Amino acid sequence: MAPITDPRTRIKGRAIPVPGDDIDTDRIIPARYLKCVTFEELGQYAFFDERFDEDGGQKTHPLNEGRYKGGRILLANRNFGCGSSREHAPQSLMRMGIDAIIGESFAEIFAGNCTALGIPTLTLAHQEIGFLMTQVESEPTIEIDIDLESGTVTTKDRSFAFSMPVSYRQSLIAGTWDTTATLLLNANLIEATATRLPYIAGY
């Protein structure tokens, strides 16, 4: 049995509300930044066209507001991450410091790509998301506590039960969300299996 890689059971921090339904991956990371050789610099381009005009001037956007600086949890509405399967979108969010996303619903591929990076995508009801966004907007320093084991999102004296695909939640808690790391940790088992396969052994 391979050792646990990096379990994600609890995330606590300030939040950034990014309201709006159907925010697609092209808005999260514009297509022109998909040419990058590595993902390392993508954090600075997250929501770039939403945040800056053609001359580089700042637009009105939560990510440009100093009061949300350092937020680790992104609050979203319905169908967040729709539009394409590009993994650059969650990569850019992770590299700008986002550790978890709480929303009304997520595009399936986007949620899967987030999970593969260790970023939980938690679903709450419309009213509950609205409550969190309103609370954070009025009190940006408030912290949200995500407990993956208990299945709850807590802020001050309010607690909500979130939804998440069982396989995603289990992989995050077990620390096996990084499929490449899990594969490498099981290299000996893979090699042993390969030697027993007639169409591989001897080639």
C-alpha positions in Angstrom: 0.0 0.0 0.0 1.5 3.3 -1.0 1.9 6.0 1.7 -0.5 9.0 1.7 0.8 11.8 -0.5 -0.8 15.0 0.7 -4.2 14.8 2.6 -6.5 17.8 2.4 -8.9 17.6 5.3 -9.2 21.2 6.5 -8.9 24.6 4.9 -9.4 27.8 6.8 -9.0 31.4 5.6 -10.5 34.6 4.2 -12.6 34.5 1.1 -13.1 36.4 -2.2 -16.6 36.6 -3.6 -16.7 36.5 -7.4 -20.5 36.7 -8.2 -22.1 35.7 -11.5 -23.5 32.6 -13.1 -21.8 30.7 -16.0 -18.3 32.2 -15.5 -16.4 30.1 -18.0 -12.8 29.1 -18.3 -12.1 31.7 -20.9 -13.0 34.4 -18.4 -10.9 32.7 -15.7 -7.9 32.5 -17.9 -8.0 34.1 -21.4 -7.0 31.8 -24.3 -3.9 33.8 -25.3 -2.2 32.6 -22.1 -2.6 28.9 -23.0 0.6 29.1 -25.0 2.7 29.0 -21.8 5.3 26.3 -21.6 4.7 25.8 -17.8 1.9 26.9 -15.5 4.2 28.7 -13.1 3.3 32.3 -14.1 -0.4 31.8 -14.7 -1.5 33.2 -11.3 -1.0 36.8 -12.4 -3.3 36.3 -15.4 -6.3 34.9 -13.6 -9.4 36.8 -14.6 -7.0 39.2 -16.5 -9.6 40.6 -19.0 -12.1 40.9 -16.2 -9.6 42.9 -14.1 -7.8 45.1 -16.6 -8.7 47.1 -19.7 -6.7 47.2 -23.0 -4.4 49.9 -21.5 -3.7 48.0 -18.4 -5.9 50.1 -16.2 -7.8 48.3 -13.4 -11.5 47.6 -13.8 -13.9 47.1 -10.9 -13.4 43.5 -9.8 -13.1 41.7 -6.4 -9.6 40.6 -7.2 -8.5 44.2 -7.6 -9.9 45.2 -4.2 -7.3 45.4 -1.4 -9.8 44.2 1.2 -9.8 40.8 -0.3 -6.0 40.4 -0.6 -4.8 37.2 0.7 -8.1 35.4 0.4 -7.7 31.6 0.0 -11.3 30.6 -0.7 -13.2 31.7 -3.8 -17.0 32.1 -3.6 -18.8 31.5 -6.8 -22.4 31.1 -8.1 -23.9 28.6 -10.6 -22.0 26.6 -13.3 -18.6 28.0 -12.4 -15.8 26.8 -14.7 -18.0 26.0 -17.7 -16.9 26.3 -21.3 -13.9 24.1 -21.9 -11.7 21.4 -20.4 -8.6 23.6 -20.1 -6.6 22.8 -17.0 -5.1 26.2 -17.1 -8.1 27.7 -15.4 -7.7 25.8 -12.0 -3.9 26.1 -12.4 -4.2 29.9 -12.6 -6.5 30.0 -9.5 -4.2 27.8 -7.6 -1.1 29.9 -8.4 -2.8 33.1 -7.4 -3.4 31.5 -4.0 -6.8 29.8 -4.1 -7.0 26.7 -2.0 -10.7 25.9 -2.3 -13.8 27.0 -4.2 -17.3 27.1 -2.8 -20.1 27.6 -5.3 -23.7 26.7 -6.3 -22.5 24.3 -9.0 -19.5 23.6 -11.1 -18.8 22.3 -14.6 -17.9 18.6 -14.2 -14.5 18.7 -16.0 -13.5 21.9 -14.2 -14.3 20.3 -10.8 -12.3 17.2 -11.8 -9.3 19.4 -12.8 -9.5 21.2 -9.5 -9.5 18.0 -7.6 -6.4 16.8 -9.4 -4.6 19.9 -8.1 -5.9 19.3 -4.5 -8.5 22.1 -4.7 -11.8 21.1 -3.2 -14.9 22.4 -5.1 -17.8 22.4 -2.6 -21.4 23.0 -3.5 -23.9 24.9 -1.3 -27.5 26.0 -2.0 -28.1 29.4 -3.6 -29.3 31.0 -0.4 -26.2 29.7 1.5 -23.8 31.1 -1.1 -25.7 34.4 -1.0 -25.3 34.5 2.8 -21.6 33.8 2.6 -21.0 36.4 -0.1 -23.0 39.1 1.7 -21.1 38.3 5.0 -17.7 38.5 3.3 -18.5 41.7 1.4 -19.5 43.4 4.7 -16.7 41.8 6.7 -13.8 40.8 4.5 -11.6 39.7 7.4 -14.0 36.9 8.4 -12.6 33.4 8.0 -14.4 30.4 6.5 -13.6 27.0 7.9 -13.9 24.0 5.5 -13.9 20.6 7.2 -13.8 17.9 4.5 -14.1 15.1 7.0 -17.3 16.4 8.7 -18.6 17.8 5.4 -19.2 21.3 6.7 -18.5 24.9 5.9 -18.5 27.2 9.0 -18.3 30.9 9.4 -18.8 32.6 12.8 -21.9 31.0 14.3 -23.3 29.5 11.0 -22.5 26.1 9.6 -23.6 24.5 6.3 -23.4 21.0 5.0 -21.8 21.0 1.6 -22.1 18.6 -1.3 -19.2 17.0 -3.3 -18.8 13.9 -5.4 -17.8 11.1 -3.0 -14.7 10.1 -5.1 -13.4 13.6 -5.0 -13.9 14.0 -1.3 -12.3 10.6 -0.5 -9.2 11.3 -2.7 -8.7 14.7 -1.0 -9.0 13.3 2.5 -6.8 10.2 1.7 -4.2 12.4 0.0 -4.4 10.5 -3.3 -5.8 13.4 -5.4 -2.4 13.8 -7.1 -2.7 10.9 -9.6 0.8 11.3 -10.9 2.3 11.1 -7.4 0.1 8.1 -6.6 1.3 6.4 -9.8 4.9 7.0 -8.9 4.5 5.8 -5.3 3.1 2.5 -6.7 5.8 2.0 -9.3 6.9 -1.3 -7.9 3.3 -2.7 -8.0 2.9 -1.5 -11.5 6.2 -3.1 -12.6 5.2 -6.4 -10.9 1.9 -6.4 -12.7 3.5 -5.7 -16.0 5.8 -8.7 -15.7 2.7 -10.9 -15.5 1.1 -9.6 -18.6 1.9 -11.8 -21.7 1.6 -8.9 -24.1 4.2 -6.8 -22.1 6.6 -9.3 -20.6 9.6 -9.8 -22.7 9.2 -6.7 -24.8 
